[in-house]
Every structure is written in structure tokens, then in C-alpha cells.
Amino acid sequence: MLRTIRHFLEMIRFSHTIFALPFALLAAVMAWHVTSLNVRLYNSVLDTREGMARATPMLEVEGGGPGDAIRRMAAEPYERAVAFHWQELLGLLLCMVAARSFAMSVNRLADHRLDAENPRTARRHLPAGLLNVGQVATFAAACAVVFIVSTLWFLPNWLPFALAVPVLAFLAGYSYAKRYTSMAHLWLGAALGLSPVAAWIAIRGLYVLHRPAELMPTIVLGAAVLTWVAGFDIIYACQDFESDRKAKLHSVPVKFGIAGALRLAAACHLLTIALFACLPFVYPFFGWIYWAGVAAVTVLLVYEHLLVRPNNLTRVNAAFFNVNAVISLGVFAVGTLDLLVGARGY
């Protein structure tokens, strides 16, 4: 029994949950922070009272305009930097772990024949016979049920429950995308990029229904995650260039060659840095600590690309796991610290 459990955890690479979970938690901290200030963040609010000719990022609270909101925030005493609720945190953790475990199980089911033909993946649990198709299918179904049930944790906010099945369908679709399009890397990025958006909806859902523009900060954060994941997934896919070409699968390395793929991965990561830099303009609570984090992410991404060369892919795993784990945990740490420290200046 314990061995089977270990095989399941190895199959879904539970440790790789670290790539998406910190960004979902950062979005949760951002949402709790907004709630603690009784502030709604909008992408663009046109303040006609002051005769502004263009839309600018603004803050608004109940019973006042954008200007009144900022003045009111300055006058109110500091209470809590983050309106943390452990129930919401537990719900987010359950949803994230269940959703990712479901997605990885479906991926292993979809690819088990392809994995058997690829020397790099032939020792995975299904092709190696450590687990069978029935076991993995049952596990995937159980994860789907846990995910759907976990969304009920956020009631009376019914949006997570209403969106649960579409989210699972989107996550499952990635596993089949590379059979039809080389955009599968972006699909994977979008799957992980949904995590901060979903976390915000889980916490601020009823406000989002009233003002959908409130989602803009997590859309920007999710887009940064999308391009970041797509970039390192393109790098990772370079290892399977020959196997994917033989199996007639679509991937960026197969379509553009390894050198071209690495250039496209670098372009994705340039967009990642730009999007991280844009986040404070739609979520103006971040300060210098966050900007220091953006600078560190830039250095780490440059280092990641220095590790990999078209004629030398031996350090792909170091680039894939070590550097990206530091990035995800680091962005969460600096973003949360900035909000906790910066809130005392309001």
C-alpha cells in the first residue's frame, strides 16, 4: 500500500507542485490585502469628476470616488496587512493539489504508449508496469471529485464550483494538444497561469461579478506565469526532439529546431519579465521589495538560458527544476513580504 502511494506521488511529480502553487498563494495574499483595506482594485477607472481625459489605474471603495478612496485609506489606522482566513487557504491548497494531480494523471494516461517508445520516459510508472491504466484512471477520477468538492469550501461564493468542470476540461486538454499543435507549450503555460486567477476568484468572487476589471492584476500575473512556463517547457521539450519527430508530434523544437526553440523560449521569458514589471501598475500596493524581486528573476532567467546550448542539453534538468523553483518561491516571498511591510506605510 505504501509503495503504491509512493508510486502515485512519483508519477504526478508532487514536488513540481511548487511551480504553480506559490503564484496561487501570492494571488491569495494580494486578494486578502485588498480585502483588509476594503478596497477594490480596477484596471482603469475614468474619473470624470476631475476632468481626466484618459483612463488610469485607480482605487475605489464603497461610498466614494477614487480620490476619496486614497484619502480615506491614508486616514484610517493600520489594522492588518492581510485579511487572512485559514479556511480559504485550506480550500486553495486542496484545490491546487487535486487539480494538478488530476492533470498529471491524465497526462500519464494519454502519453503512456508514447512514453514507452521514448528512451527518456520509458521508465515512467505506466510503461514500466509499476502502475496500471485502471489504477491511474481511478486516481484521476478521485482527484477530479476532490477538486470539485473542495470548491464548495468557498460558498456562498459559488463561482469556483461553477467553473470547476470547465477548469478540469481545460487542464485535461493539454495532454492531447501536442498531437495537433505546437502551441501545446502555451496551453501548459495557460493551465498553470490559471492558478492565480482562480485563487483571486475564490476569495473575491462576488466582487469580481460586480466589477470584472478587478481581475486585471491576476490576469497580468497569470500571463507572466503563462510565458514563464511556456518558456521553460520549450527548453525541456528540446530533450525529446528526436522522439517527438519520430512520433510525428507537434512541438516548438520539432517545428523550429533546437536553436530556434531556445530563441523562442528566451522571447517568452523576456515577456515574463515585462509582465512582472507591469504588475505594480495595475496593483499599486507593491513597492521596492517587489521591484528587487523582479530584478532577481531577470538574473535567474538569464542564468537559466546560459545553462542550455543547442549542442549541450545536459543541464536542462538544472534549468528546469532548480532555477524555476527558486523563481516561483522567490516571487511569492518578495511579493508577500512587500505587502506585509508596505501596508504599515498606509
C-alpha positions in Angstrom: 0.0 0.0 0.0 2.7 2.5 1.0 4.7 1.5 -2.1 1.7 2.2 -4.3 1.1 5.6 -2.7 4.8 6.4 -3.3 4.4 5.4 -6.9 1.4 7.8 -7.3 3.3 10.6 -5.7 6.3 10.0 -8.0 4.1 9.7 -11.1 2.4 13.1 -10.6 5.8 14.6 -9.5 4.2 16.0 -6.4 7.3 18.1 -5.8 6.6 20.0 -9.0 3.5 21.5 -7.5 6.0 24.1 -6.4 5.8 25.7 -9.9 2.2 26.8 -9.7 1.3 26.9 -6.0 3.4 29.9 -5.0 1.7 32.1 -7.6 -1.8 31.0 -6.5 -0.8 31.8 -2.9 0.6 35.2 -4.0 -2.7 36.0 -5.7 -4.5 35.0 -2.5 -2.3 37.3 -0.4 -3.0 40.1 -2.9 -6.7 39.5 -2.6 -6.6 39.3 1.2 -4.6 42.5 1.2 -7.2 44.3 -0.9 -10.0 42.9 1.4 -8.2 44.1 4.5 -8.2 47.7 3.1 -11.8 47.4 2.0 -10.5 48.5 -1.4 -11.5 47.3 -4.9 -8.7 47.5 -7.5 -9.7 48.4 -11.0 -7.7 48.3 -14.2 -8.9 51.6 -15.5 -11.5 54.0 -13.9 -12.3 57.2 -15.7 -12.7 59.9 -13.1 -14.9 62.3 -14.9 -15.4 64.5 -11.8 -11.8 65.7 -12.1 -11.9 66.0 -15.8 -9.4 63.4 -16.6 -9.0 62.7 -20.3 -7.7 59.2 -20.0 -8.2 56.1 -18.0 -5.7 55.4 -15.3 -5.3 52.8 -12.6 -7.4 53.8 -9.6 -8.8 52.5 -6.3 -12.3 52.7 -5.2 -14.2 51.8 -2.0 -17.9 51.8 -1.3 -19.4 55.3 -0.9 -16.7 57.4 -2.6 -14.8 58.1 -5.7 -11.2 57.1 -6.5 -9.7 60.3 -4.9 -11.8 59.9 -1.8 -10.6 56.2 -1.5 -7.0 57.1 -1.4 -7.5 59.9 1.1 -9.7 57.6 3.2 -7.0 54.9 3.2 -4.4 57.4 4.4 -6.6 58.5 7.3 -7.6 55.1 8.5 -5.4 53.4 11.1 -3.4 50.3 10.2 -5.1 47.1 11.3 -4.0 44.1 9.3 -1.8 43.9 6.2 -3.6 40.8 5.1 -7.1 39.7 5.9 -6.0 36.1 6.2 -8.5 33.3 6.5 -7.1 29.8 7.1 -10.3 28.2 5.7 -9.7 29.9 2.4 -6.1 28.8 2.5 -7.0 25.2 3.1 -9.5 25.3 0.3 -6.9 26.7 -2.1 -4.4 24.1 -1.1 -6.9 21.3 -1.6 -8.0 22.6 -5.0 -4.4 23.2 -6.2 -3.1 19.8 -5.2 -6.2 17.9 -6.6 -6.2 19.9 -9.9 -2.6 19.3 -10.5 -2.7 15.6 -9.6 -5.7 15.2 -11.9 -3.8 16.9 -14.8 -0.7 14.9 -14.3 -2.6 11.6 -14.1 -4.5 12.4 -17.3 -1.2 13.3 -19.0 0.4 10.0 -18.0 -2.7 8.1 -19.3 -2.7 10.0 -22.6 1.1 9.5 -23.1 1.8 6.1 -21.7 2.3 4.5 -25.2 4.4 7.4 -26.4 6.4 7.3 -23.1 7.2 3.6 -23.7 8.8 4.5 -27.1 10.9 7.4 -25.7 14.1 6.3 -24.0 13.9 9.2 -21.6 10.4 8.4 -20.4 10.3 4.6 -20.8 10.9 4.1 -17.1 7.8 6.1 -16.0 5.3 4.2 -13.9 2.8 3.2 -16.6 5.2 2.0 -19.3 7.4 0.3 -16.6 4.4 -1.5 -15.2 4.7 -0.1 -11.7 1.1 1.2 -12.1 -1.6 0.1 -14.5 -4.1 2.1 -16.5 -7.0 1.2 -14.3 -5.3 2.4 -11.2 -4.2 5.7 -12.7 -7.7 6.3 -14.2 -9.3 5.7 -10.8 -6.8 8.1 -9.2 -7.5 10.8 -11.8 -11.3 10.4 -11.3 -10.8 10.7 -7.5 -8.7 13.8 -7.9 -11.4 15.4 -10.1 -14.0 14.6 -7.4 -11.8 16.1 -4.6 -11.3 19.2 -6.7 -15.0 19.8 -7.3 -15.9 19.1 -3.7 -13.1 21.4 -2.5 -14.6 24.3 -4.4 -17.7 24.1 -2.1 -15.4 25.3 0.6 -15.8 28.8 -0.7 -19.6 29.0 -0.6 -21.5 31.3 -0.6 -19.1 32.3 -3.4 -20.4 29.8 -6.0 -18.1 30.8 -8.8 -15.4 28.2 -8.0 -17.9 25.4 -8.1 -19.5 26.7 -11.3 -16.1 26.9 -13.0 -14.7 23.6 -11.6 -15.6 21.3 -14.6 -14.5 23.8 -17.3 -11.2 24.1 -15.5 -10.7 20.4 -15.3 -11.6 20.0 -19.0 -9.0 22.7 -19.9 -6.3 21.0 -17.8 -7.1 17.6 -19.4 -7.0 19.1 -22.9 -3.3 20.0 -22.6 -2.3 16.3 -22.6 -3.7 15.9 -26.2 -2.7 19.3 -27.6 0.8 18.3 -28.8 -0.8 15.8 -31.2 -2.4 18.7 -33.1 -0.4 21.9 -32.5 3.0 23.1 -31.5 1.2 25.7 -29.3 0.9 23.0 -26.6 3.6 24.7 -24.6 1.4 27.8 -24.3 -1.5 25.6 -23.3 0.5 24.2 -20.4 1.5 27.8 -19.5 -2.1 28.8 -19.5 -3.1 25.9 -17.4 -0.6 27.0 -14.7 -1.4 30.6 -15.3 -5.0 30.0 -14.3 -3.9 29.3 -10.8 -3.5 33.0 -9.6 -6.7 34.0 -11.4 -8.6 31.1 -9.8 -7.3 32.0 -6.4 -8.4 35.6 -6.7 -11.9 34.4 -7.9 -12.1 32.0 -5.0 -11.5 34.8 -2.5 -13.0 37.8 -4.2 -15.6 36.1 -6.4 -18.7 38.1 -5.6 -16.8 41.4 -6.1 -15.5 40.1 -9.4 -19.0 39.5 -10.6 -19.8 43.2 -9.8 -16.6 44.6 -11.3 -14.8 42.1 -13.6 -11.9 44.6 -14.1 -10.8 43.7 -10.6 -9.3 40.6 -12.1 -6.7 42.6 -14.0 -3.9 42.2 -11.5 -4.2 38.4 -11.6 -4.6 38.4 -15.3 -1.2 40.1 -15.6 0.3 37.8 -13.0 -1.3 34.8 -14.8 0.1 36.0 -18.1 3.6 36.2 -16.6 3.2 32.6 -15.3 2.0 31.5 -18.8 5.0 32.9 -20.6 7.4 31.7 -17.9 6.1 28.1 -18.0 5.9 28.1 -21.8 9.5 29.2 -22.0 10.9 26.5 -19.7 8.6 23.9 -21.2 10.1 24.7 -24.6 13.6 24.2 -23.2 12.5 20.9 -21.5 11.0 19.7 -24.8 14.3 20.0 -26.6 15.4 16.8 -24.9 12.6 14.9 -26.8 13.4 16.4 -30.2 14.2 13.1 -31.9 11.4 11.1 -30.2 8.8 13.7 -30.9 9.8 14.0 -34.6 9.7 10.2 -34.9 6.3 10.1 -33.3 5.1 13.0 -35.5 4.2 15.1 -32.5 4.0 18.8 -32.7 6.4 20.8 -30.5 8.3 24.0 -30.9 11.7 22.2 -31.1 10.3 19.9 -33.9 8.9 22.8 -35.8 11.8 25.3 -35.5 14.7 23.2 -34.5 16.5 23.2 -31.1 18.3 26.5 -31.8 15.1 28.2 -32.9 13.2 26.8 -29.9 15.8 28.2 -27.4 15.4 31.6 -29.0 11.6 31.4 -28.7 12.0 30.3 -25.1 14.1 33.4 -24.5 11.5 35.6 -26.1 8.9 34.1 -23.8 11.0 34.9 -20.8 11.5 38.5 -21.9 7.7 38.8 -21.9 7.7 37.2 -18.4 10.0 40.0 -17.1 7.9 42.7 -18.8 4.7 41.3 -17.3 6.2 41.1 -13.8 7.3 44.7 -14.3 3.7 45.7 -15.4 2.1 44.2 -12.3 2.6 47.2 -9.9 0.9 49.4 -12.4 -2.4 47.5 -12.1 -1.8 46.5 -8.4 -0.2 49.6 -6.9 0.5 48.2 -3.5 3.9 46.7 -4.4 7.0 48.7 -3.6 10.8 48.5 -3.8 10.9 44.9 -2.3 8.9 43.6 -5.2 11.0 45.5 -7.7 14.1 43.9 -6.2 12.4 40.6 -6.8 11.8 41.4 -10.4 15.5 42.2 -10.8 16.4 38.9 -9.2 14.0 37.0 -11.5 15.7 38.7 -14.5 19.1 37.5 -13.4 17.8 33.9 -12.8 16.2 33.7 -16.2 19.4 34.9 -17.9 21.3 32.3 -15.9 18.8 29.6 -17.0 19.4 30.3 -20.6 23.2 30.3 -20.1 22.9 26.8 -18.8 21.5 25.4 -22.0 23.0 25.4 -25.5 21.7 23.8 -28.7 24.6 21.4 -28.7 24.6 20.8 -25.0 21.3 19.9 -23.2 22.9 18.1 -20.3 21.9 20.8 -17.9 18.3 21.1 -18.9 17.1 19.5 -15.6 19.0 22.0 -13.6 17.5 24.8 -15.6 14.0 23.3 -15.4 13.8 22.5 -11.7 16.4 24.3 -9.6 16.2 27.7 -11.2 12.4 27.8 -11.7 11.7 26.5 -8.2 13.7 29.5 -6.9 11.8 31.9 -9.2 8.4 30.7 -8.1 9.2 30.6 -4.3 11.1 33.9 -4.6 8.3 35.8 -6.3 5.9 34.6 -3.7 8.3 35.5 -0.8 9.1 39.0 -2.0 5.6 39.8 -3.1 4.2 38.8 0.3 6.9 40.5 2.3 6.4 43.7 0.3 2.6 43.7 1.1 3.2 42.9 4.8 5.9 45.6 5.2 4.4 48.2 2.9 1.0 48.1 4.5 2.3 49.8 7.5 3.0 52.8 5.5 -0.6 53.5 4.6 
